[in-house]
């Protein structure tokens, strides 16, 4: 059952019953642990949600309108964030967490990936997610339709980007990172390689990604 909640107490009670919580204006905090799988709908910026996903939890956060919920993924958690409209959810992934983020409409989710986390980001329609990865993180990014994700890799990370449709991702590789980019259909990726980075670009079809190299970077390009 979908229940509108207007306070932290009402939210706690709704989640304890297993209801789907629709957040009204206010400040809310949720700590999902163990095998918790709460479902929350955030429709406006005035509904301020801070959620921590720990253990093996699998919370589902539906971000709509101009909402901007904040999600921290820890442990082995697998939070699922669906960004709709012009929402701007913020997701921070640590440890071995594997958040899944779907970006639709004109949404602009921000995903920061650290440690050994492996977020899966799917950018659709006109969305423009901002993805930054550090350490040994391995984000997987799918770019569809007219989406324009910004992907920044630092340290020794190896994000994987698949560009489809008319998508135009911008990939910036720095330090010793080694992102892999697969280019399909009419997609138009732009790759900036800095420092000692070694991006691997796999071109499938007749499209032509833009590649710029700086410093000691060594992109590797394969065309089929």
C-alpha positions in Angstrom: 0.0 0.0 0.0 1.2 3.5 -0.8 1.2 5.7 2.3 1.9 9.5 2.4 4.2 10.3 5.3 4.8 13.7 6.9 7.2 12.9 9.7 10.0 10.6 10.6 7.7 8.7 13.0 5.1 8.1 10.2 7.9 6.9 7.9 9.3 4.5 10.5 5.8 3.1 11.0 5.0 2.7 7.3 8.3 0.9 6.6 7.7 -1.4 9.6 4.4 -2.4 8.1 6.0 -3.0 4.7 4.1 -0.1 3.0 5.5 2.0 0.1 6.3 5.4 1.7 5.6 8.5 -0.3 7.5 11.3 1.3 5.9 14.8 1.8 8.0 17.9 2.7 10.4 17.3 5.6 13.6 15.7 6.6 13.9 11.9 6.7 16.5 9.3 7.5 16.5 5.6 6.7 19.1 3.0 7.6 18.5 -0.2 5.6 20.5 -3.2 6.9 20.5 -6.9 6.8 18.0 -8.0 4.2 15.9 -4.8 4.4 14.2 -3.8 1.2 12.2 -0.6 1.9 10.5 1.2 -1.0 10.4 5.0 -0.9 9.0 7.6 -3.4 10.4 11.1 -3.3 8.5 13.6 -5.4 9.8 17.1 -4.5 13.0 18.8 -3.4 11.3 19.7 -0.1 11.2 16.0 0.8 14.8 15.6 1.9 15.8 11.9 2.2 19.1 10.6 3.6 19.3 6.8 3.2 22.1 4.5 4.2 22.1 1.0 2.6 24.3 -1.4 4.6 24.7 -5.2 4.8 22.8 -7.0 2.1 19.9 -4.5 1.9 18.1 -3.7 -1.3 16.2 -0.4 -0.9 14.3 1.0 -3.9 14.2 4.8 -4.2 11.9 6.4 -6.8 13.1 10.0 -7.3 10.6 12.2 -9.2 10.1 15.8 -10.0 12.9 18.0 -8.8 13.8 15.7 -5.8 17.4 15.1 -4.7 17.6 12.2 -2.3 21.0 11.2 -0.9 21.9 7.5 -0.9 25.0 5.9 0.7 25.7 2.3 -0.3 28.0 0.3 1.9 28.8 -3.4 2.5 27.2 -5.7 0.0 24.1 -3.6 -0.5 22.4 -3.2 -3.8 20.2 0.0 -3.6 18.1 0.7 -6.7 17.6 4.3 -7.6 15.2 5.4 -10.4 15.7 9.0 -11.4 12.7 10.5 -13.3 11.7 14.0 -14.4 14.4 16.6 -13.4 15.5 14.8 -10.3 19.0 14.9 -9.1 19.6 12.0 -6.7 23.1 11.7 -5.2 24.6 8.2 -4.7 27.9 7.4 -3.0 29.1 3.8 -3.3 31.7 2.2 -0.9 33.1 -1.2 -0.3 31.6 -4.0 -2.3 28.3 -2.3 -2.9 26.5 -2.6 -6.2 24.0 0.2 -6.6 21.8 0.3 -9.7 20.9 3.7 -11.0 18.4 4.3 -13.8 18.3 7.8 -15.3 15.2 8.9 -17.3 13.8 12.1 -18.7 16.0 15.1 -17.9 17.3 13.7 -14.6 20.9 14.3 -13.5 21.9 11.8 -10.9 25.4 12.1 -9.4 27.2 8.8 -8.7 30.5 8.7 -6.8 32.1 5.2 -6.8 34.9 4.4 -4.4 36.8 1.3 -3.0 35.7 -1.9 -4.8 32.2 -0.8 -5.6 30.5 -1.7 -8.9 27.6 0.6 -9.6 25.5 -0.1 -12.7 24.2 3.1 -14.3 21.7 3.1 -17.2 21.3 6.6 -18.9 18.2 6.8 -21.0 16.2 9.5 -22.9 17.7 13.0 -22.3 19.3 12.2 -18.9 22.8 13.4 -18.0 24.2 11.5 -15.1 27.5 12.6 -13.6 29.7 9.5 -12.7 33.0 9.8 -10.8 35.1 6.8 -9.8 38.2 6.4 -7.6 40.4 3.7 -6.2 39.5 0.2 -7.5 35.9 1.0 -8.4 34.4 -0.6 -11.6 31.3 1.3 -12.7 29.4 -0.1 -15.7 27.6 2.6 -17.7 25.0 2.1 -20.4 24.2 5.1 -22.6 21.0 5.0 -24.6 18.9 7.3 -26.8 20.0 11.0 -26.5 21.6 10.7 -23.0 24.8 12.5 -22.3 26.6 11.1 -19.2 29.8 12.6 -17.9 32.2 9.9 -16.8 35.4 10.8 -14.9 37.9 8.1 -13.9 40.8 8.6 -11.4 43.4 6.4 -9.8 43.5 2.9 -11.2 39.8 2.5 -11.9 38.5 0.8 -15.0 34.9 1.9 -15.8 33.2 0.3 -18.7 31.0 2.5 -21.0 28.6 1.2 -23.7 27.3 3.9 -26.0 24.2 3.2 -28.0 21.6 5.1 -30.0 22.3 8.9 -30.3 24.0 9.1 -26.9 27.0 11.4 -26.5 28.9 10.5 -23.3 32.0 12.5 -22.3 34.7 10.3 -20.8 37.6 11.9 -19.0 40.3 9.4 -18.0 43.1 10.6 -15.6 46.0 9.3 -13.5 46.5 5.5 -14.3 42.9 4.7 -15.1 42.0 2.5 -17.9 38.3 2.9 -19.0 36.9 0.8 -21.8 34.5 2.4 -24.2 32.4 0.4 -26.7 30.8 2.6 -29.4 27.6 1.4 -31.2 25.1 2.7 -33.7 25.0 6.5 -34.1 26.5 7.3 -30.7 29.1 10.1 -30.4 31.4 9.7 -27.4 34.0 12.2 -26.6 37.1 10.8 -24.8 39.7 13.0 -23.1 42.8 11.0 -22.0 45.1 12.7 -19.4 48.2 11.8 -17.4 49.2 8.1 -17.8 45.7 6.8 -18.5 45.1 4.1 -21.1 41.5 4.1 -22.4 40.5 1.3 -24.7 38.0 2.4 -27.4 36.2 -0.3 -29.4 34.4 1.1 -32.4 31.6 -0.9 -33.9 30.1 0.4 -37.1 30.7 3.7 -39.0 30.6 6.2 -36.1 33.6 8.3 -35.2 34.2 9.2 -31.5 36.3 12.2 -30.7 39.5 11.4 -28.9 42.0 13.8 -27.4 45.2 12.9 -25.7 47.3 14.8 -23.2 50.5 14.2 -21.2 51.6 10.6 -21.3 48.2 9.0 -22.1 48.0 6.1 -24.5 44.6 5.4 -25.9 44.1 2.1 -27.7 41.6 2.2 -30.5 40.1 -0.8 -32.3 37.7 -0.4 -35.2 35.4 -3.1 -36.7 
